Amino acid sequence: MAAKKTTLAIRAEQTINPDGSITIRAVELTDDRDIRSAEAAKRLGLGRDNICMLCELGEKHGGLKAWKMPSVKQNAPWRISLASVLSFRDRNSHATR
């Protein structure tokens, strides 16, 4: 089985401990990439219809941070913030525990 590599940009805090060792703690995800609804569905384990509903709901109301490019036919694909997908996944994984 091949390993999948993932790169994320994070903001971290570094602490020097009394024994001289260093502790690095991730504070915030700073990755500002956008993904499509198919990838968001795969990451969250939901259907694409559910992802579109979460995009329409918006981040303020518990959904995803997403937008569409202007188009004449109003059929542009959703562009979804990867950070909001990861945050949504973390919120919901804590709620089910």
MOKATA-V360758 format. One record per backbone hydrogen bond with DSSP energy under -1.0 kcal/mol. CO is the residue of the C=O (numbers start at 0). NH is the residue of the N-H. If there is no record, write none. Layout:
CO_NH ; CO_NH
This chain:
8_29 ; 10_26 ; 10_27 ; 12_24 ; 14_22 ; 16_19 ; 20_16 ; 22_14 ; 24_12 ; 27_10 ; 32_81 ; 34_79 ; 35_39 ; 36_40 ; 37_41 ; 38_42 ; 39_43 ; 40_44 ; 40_45 ; 46_50 ; 47_51 ; 48_52 ; 49_53 ; 50_54 ; 51_55 ; 52_56 ; 53_57 ; 53_63 ; 57_62 ; 58_61 ; 64_80 ; 66_78 ; 78_66 ; 79_34 ; 80_84 ; 81_85 ; 82_86 ; 83_87 ; 84_88 ; 85_89 ; 86_90 ; 87_91 ; 88_92 ; 89_93 ; 90_94 ; 91_95
